[in-house]
Amino acid sequence: MHLILVRHAEASHADGRCIGHTDLPLSDRGRQSLATLVTADGPLADALRSPDGSPLDITVMSSDLLRARDTAAAIASAFALPLVIDARLREMNFGAWDGRNWHELEMTEGASLREWMAQWTQHAPPGGETVAALAARVDGVFDSIRGMPHDTVVVVSHAGWIRTALCTLRDIPFTKMFDIPVDHLSVTVVELQRPRGLGAMVG
């Protein structure tokens, strides 16, 4: 079974802001890039083809946040695939900081922000969630996918969720997650073994 991890297209008004559960639409540039992704000769189409040309049983799962949901809907429509929305695929929840400008947070919440940044893998932003809580959501999604009958599942999510998933799959410490590049509309293929466990493949 293959998982194809796709980060959503670029969202509008996200630059310089702490964006987790804040629900932003896609930007015009994001929509243009998305149109390129879903072409018949694009990188996603290549990932959806079986090596021997046989048909695959594929479904799409997406975060319920608009920037991911609209990305996933375009993928599902372009390749005639079913779409499942799952809130567990949301980005990390930054609580009281969500949606605010990072520079503003430095000015008004400096001490709290610095304390969190010093131990961000262990502590949550005010009213937000820890990396451990995000990892638990990732594990829950993996458990659900293991029970699916499909050959391939396209997972449309967010940079933090995808990095956490790849750390889990590849046994990378969470402190190293930002060493993993996850650009908008990046396509990363990983393998999910049933029922023996998880292993990663280059994608």
C-alpha positions in Angstrom: 0.0 0.0 0.0 1.3 3.4 -0.9 0.6 6.8 0.7 1.1 9.9 -1.5 1.6 12.9 0.9 0.7 16.2 -0.8 1.0 19.6 0.9 -1.8 22.0 0.0 -1.3 24.8 -2.6 -0.3 28.2 -1.4 -2.8 30.0 0.8 -3.7 33.7 0.7 -2.5 36.1 3.4 -0.3 33.5 5.1 3.1 35.3 4.8 4.6 36.2 8.1 1.7 34.7 10.1 1.4 31.8 12.5 -1.0 29.6 10.5 -2.3 26.4 12.0 -6.1 25.9 12.3 -6.7 29.4 10.8 -8.9 28.7 7.8 -7.4 30.5 4.8 -8.5 30.1 1.1 -6.0 29.4 -1.7 -4.2 32.3 -3.2 -4.5 33.0 -7.0 -0.9 31.7 -7.4 -1.8 28.6 -5.4 -4.7 27.9 -7.7 -2.5 28.4 -10.8 0.1 26.0 -9.4 -2.6 23.5 -8.5 -3.8 23.4 -12.1 -0.3 22.4 -13.1 -0.1 19.6 -10.5 -3.2 17.8 -11.7 -2.3 17.6 -15.4 -2.1 14.2 -17.0 1.7 14.4 -17.3 2.4 16.1 -13.9 4.3 14.6 -10.9 1.1 13.5 -9.2 -0.1 11.6 -12.3 3.2 9.7 -12.3 2.8 8.8 -8.7 -0.7 7.4 -9.3 0.5 5.0 -12.1 1.3 1.4 -11.2 4.7 0.2 -12.6 3.0 -2.5 -14.8 0.1 -0.2 -16.0 -2.6 -2.1 -14.1 -5.4 -0.1 -12.5 -5.0 1.0 -8.9 -7.7 1.3 -6.2 -7.0 4.9 -5.0 -8.8 7.3 -2.7 -8.0 10.8 -1.5 -8.0 11.9 2.1 -7.9 15.6 3.1 -7.7 17.9 6.0 -11.0 19.8 6.5 -9.3 23.2 6.3 -10.1 25.1 3.1 -6.6 25.3 1.7 -6.2 21.6 1.9 -9.8 20.7 1.0 -9.8 22.8 -2.2 -6.5 21.2 -3.2 -7.8 17.7 -2.6 -11.1 18.5 -4.4 -9.1 19.5 -7.5 -7.0 16.3 -7.3 -10.1 14.1 -6.8 -11.9 15.8 -9.7 -9.0 15.6 -12.1 -8.3 11.9 -11.6 -12.0 10.8 -10.8 -11.1 9.7 -7.3 -13.3 9.5 -4.2 -12.6 12.1 -1.5 -12.7 11.7 2.3 -12.4 14.7 4.6 -10.7 14.1 8.0 -10.1 16.8 10.6 -7.2 14.7 12.0 -5.2 15.9 9.0 -5.2 19.5 10.1 -2.1 21.5 10.8 -0.8 21.9 14.3 -3.1 24.0 16.5 -1.3 27.1 17.7 -4.1 28.2 20.0 -4.1 31.8 21.0 -1.3 32.5 18.5 -3.1 31.1 15.5 -3.5 33.5 12.7 -1.4 36.3 14.3 1.7 37.9 12.8 5.0 36.4 14.1 6.5 39.9 14.5 3.4 41.0 16.5 3.8 38.0 18.7 7.5 38.8 19.3 6.4 42.3 20.4 3.5 41.3 22.7 4.2 37.7 23.7 8.0 37.8 23.6 8.8 35.9 26.8 6.2 33.2 26.2 7.2 32.8 22.6 10.9 32.5 23.4 10.1 29.9 26.1 8.0 27.9 23.6 10.7 28.1 20.9 13.3 26.9 23.2 11.3 23.7 23.9 8.8 23.6 21.1 8.8 19.8 20.8 7.6 19.4 24.4 5.4 22.4 25.1 2.3 23.8 23.5 1.5 27.4 22.5 -1.2 28.9 24.8 -4.3 27.0 24.2 -2.7 25.0 21.4 -1.3 21.5 21.0 2.0 19.8 21.5 4.0 18.0 18.9 3.1 14.8 20.8 -0.6 15.6 20.3 0.0 16.2 16.6 1.9 12.9 16.4 -1.0 11.1 18.0 -3.3 12.4 15.3 -0.8 11.2 12.7 -0.8 7.7 14.2 -4.6 7.6 14.3 -4.7 8.4 10.6 -2.2 5.7 9.9 -4.2 3.2 11.9 -7.3 4.1 9.8 -5.5 3.8 6.5 -4.2 0.4 7.5 -7.8 -0.8 7.6 -8.6 0.5 4.1 -8.8 -1.8 1.1 -7.1 0.6 -1.3 -3.8 0.2 -3.0 -3.0 3.9 -2.7 -4.2 6.7 -0.5 -3.4 10.4 -1.5 -3.2 12.4 1.8 -3.6 16.1 1.4 -2.4 17.9 4.5 -0.1 20.6 5.8 3.7 21.1 6.3 3.7 20.3 10.0 1.5 17.3 9.7 3.5 15.9 6.8 6.8 16.5 8.5 5.5 14.8 11.6 4.3 11.8 9.5 7.7 11.5 7.8 9.6 11.7 11.1 7.3 8.9 12.4 7.8 6.8 9.3 11.5 7.3 9.0 12.4 7.3 12.7 13.7 10.9 12.6 13.7 12.9 15.9 11.0 15.6 15.9 13.8 18.1 16.6 15.0 17.4 13.1 11.7 17.8 11.3 12.5 21.2 9.8 15.4 19.6 7.9 12.7 17.9 5.8 11.7 20.2 2.9 7.9 20.2 2.4 7.0 22.8 -0.3 3.5 23.7 -1.4 2.2 20.9 -3.6 5.2 18.7 -2.9 4.5 15.0 -3.7 6.1 12.5 -1.4 5.5 8.7 -1.7 5.8 6.4 1.3 5.0 2.8 1.8 2.7 1.4 4.4 3.1 -2.3 5.2 0.1 -4.3 6.3 0.0 -5.6 8.9 3.7 -5.7 9.8 4.3 -2.0 10.2 5.7 1.0 8.3 8.7 1.5 6.1 9.7 4.4 3.9 10.7 4.6 0.3 12.3 7.4 -1.6 9.7 9.7 -3.1 
